[in-house]
């Protein structure tokens, strides 16, 4: 009997988790298409094949859905940057890899990237504070690599903070115009932006 109850409980948790993911996927589609302000809970529920009431069983508000999408997106981006920064002890290689991989991520995940970058102000103050921490972590890793490059004499950077933001903007801005169905692939974008990054900091490829 206990075994049956345990199995039923696990099945219920799996079903609940699956439903939450369906709602998140539907919210990504809705927010990317109509923006946060232009999306209703009914829109999200319809895309997920559920009733509007079902949304509130798993997410208290529409903003909660936005926050979860933003948190997941930023956590993934932080991991990408961390991994790229650890790819070498050479700051030049670090910067090139960080920019290239950050751009690749935004190209592959352009819909999510558009949401997490441009719907920031729609989050509650508490949620904005958490997301801002992820952004600061990304900026700090880039800034550290730039400062190391300047110290090693392999980069020419007068403003490490401003340059770090400019380099990251190469990746962030592409979600405005990148077309996943277009001729340019994520790998090509990554290579281009990696090369541009080195030119911006006065480093040899």
C-alpha positions in Angstrom: 0.0 0.0 0.0 2.8 2.4 0.9 4.6 1.6 -2.3 1.4 2.4 -4.3 1.0 5.7 -2.5 4.6 6.6 -3.1 4.3 5.9 -6.8 1.1 7.9 -7.1 2.7 10.8 -5.3 5.7 10.7 -7.6 3.4 10.6 -10.7 1.5 13.6 -9.4 4.7 15.5 -9.0 5.8 14.6 -12.5 2.5 15.7 -13.9 2.6 19.0 -12.0 6.2 19.6 -13.2 5.2 18.8 -16.8 2.3 21.2 -16.6 4.5 24.0 -15.2 6.9 23.5 -18.2 4.0 23.7 -20.7 2.9 26.9 -19.2 6.5 28.3 -19.2 6.9 27.3 -22.9 3.5 28.9 -23.7 4.5 32.1 -21.8 7.8 32.3 -23.8 5.8 32.2 -27.0 3.3 34.7 -25.9 5.8 37.2 -24.4 8.1 36.9 -27.4 5.2 37.6 -29.8 3.2 40.2 -27.9 5.4 41.4 -25.1 4.6 41.1 -21.4 2.1 44.0 -21.3 0.3 42.8 -24.4 -0.1 39.2 -23.1 -2.9 38.0 -20.9 -3.2 35.0 -18.7 -5.9 33.7 -21.1 -3.4 34.0 -24.0 -0.8 31.8 -22.1 -3.5 29.3 -21.1 -4.7 29.0 -24.7 -1.3 28.3 -26.0 -0.8 25.7 -23.4 -4.1 24.1 -24.1 -5.5 24.8 -20.6 -8.1 26.9 -18.9 -7.1 30.3 -17.5 -7.8 29.0 -14.0 -5.3 26.3 -14.5 -2.5 28.8 -14.8 -3.0 30.1 -11.2 -2.7 26.6 -9.8 1.0 26.6 -10.8 1.9 30.3 -11.0 0.4 33.0 -8.8 0.6 35.8 -11.4 1.6 36.5 -14.9 4.7 38.2 -13.5 5.7 35.0 -11.7 5.9 33.3 -15.1 8.1 36.2 -16.5 10.3 36.0 -13.4 10.8 32.2 -13.8 11.7 32.6 -17.5 14.1 35.5 -16.7 15.7 33.6 -13.8 16.3 30.5 -15.8 17.6 32.5 -18.7 20.0 34.5 -16.6 21.3 31.5 -14.7 22.0 29.8 -18.0 23.8 32.8 -19.3 25.9 33.0 -16.1 26.9 29.4 -16.5 27.9 30.1 -20.2 30.1 33.0 -19.2 31.7 31.2 -16.3 32.6 28.2 -18.5 34.0 30.4 -21.2 36.1 32.4 -18.6 37.5 29.1 -17.4 38.5 28.0 -20.9 42.0 29.5 -20.6 44.3 31.5 -18.3 45.0 33.9 -21.2 42.7 36.9 -20.8 42.6 37.4 -24.6 41.2 33.9 -25.1 38.8 34.4 -22.2 37.3 37.6 -23.6 37.0 36.1 -27.1 35.3 32.9 -25.8 33.0 34.8 -23.4 31.7 37.1 -26.1 31.4 34.3 -28.7 29.5 32.0 -26.3 27.3 34.7 -24.9 26.4 35.6 -28.5 25.8 32.0 -29.5 23.5 31.6 -26.5 21.5 34.7 -27.4 21.2 33.5 -31.1 20.1 30.0 -30.1 17.7 31.3 -27.5 16.7 34.5 -29.2 13.1 34.4 -28.0 14.0 33.9 -24.4 16.9 36.4 -24.7 14.5 39.0 -26.0 12.2 38.5 -23.0 14.9 38.4 -20.3 16.7 41.5 -21.7 13.8 43.7 -22.6 11.1 42.9 -20.0 13.2 43.6 -17.0 11.2 46.6 -15.9 8.0 44.5 -15.8 9.4 42.5 -12.9 8.6 43.4 -9.3 11.3 45.3 -7.3 12.2 42.1 -5.5 12.5 40.1 -8.6 14.5 42.8 -10.4 17.0 42.8 -7.5 17.6 39.1 -8.0 18.0 39.3 -11.7 20.3 42.3 -11.3 22.6 40.1 -9.2 23.0 37.7 -12.2 23.7 40.6 -14.5 26.4 42.0 -12.2 28.0 38.5 -12.0 28.3 38.4 -15.8 29.7 41.9 -16.0 32.2 41.2 -13.2 33.6 38.2 -15.0 34.1 40.2 -18.2 35.6 43.1 -16.3 38.0 40.8 -14.5 39.2 39.4 -17.8 39.7 42.9 -19.3 41.6 44.1 -16.3 43.8 41.0 -16.4 44.5 41.7 -20.1 45.5 45.3 -19.4 47.8 44.1 -16.6 49.4 41.5 -18.9 49.9 44.2 -21.6 47.8 42.3 -24.2 44.8 44.7 -24.2 44.3 48.4 -24.4 41.3 49.4 -22.3 40.9 52.7 -20.6 37.5 52.0 -19.0 37.1 48.3 -18.0 33.5 48.6 -16.7 32.3 50.5 -19.8 34.1 48.2 -22.2 32.7 45.1 -20.4 29.2 46.5 -20.9 29.9 47.3 -24.6 31.2 43.8 -25.2 28.2 42.2 -23.6 25.9 44.5 -25.6 27.2 42.9 -28.8 25.4 39.7 -27.7 22.4 41.2 -26.0 21.5 43.5 -28.8 21.4 40.7 -31.4 18.0 39.5 -30.1 16.5 42.6 -31.6 17.3 41.6 -35.2 18.5 38.0 -35.3 16.3 35.7 -37.3 16.8 32.0 -36.5 15.4 31.2 -39.9 17.9 33.5 -41.7 21.1 32.7 -43.4 23.4 33.6 -40.5 24.0 30.7 -38.1 24.7 31.0 -34.4 28.2 29.7 -35.0 28.9 32.5 -37.5 27.5 35.1 -35.2 29.7 33.7 -32.4 32.9 33.8 -34.5 32.2 37.3 -35.8 31.5 38.8 -32.3 34.5 37.0 -30.9 36.7 38.7 -33.5 35.1 42.0 -33.0 35.6 41.8 -29.3 39.4 41.4 -29.7 39.5 44.4 -32.0 37.6 46.5 -29.5 40.1 45.8 -26.8 43.2 46.2 -29.0 44.2 42.5 -28.8 45.7 40.4 -31.5 43.6 37.5 -32.7 
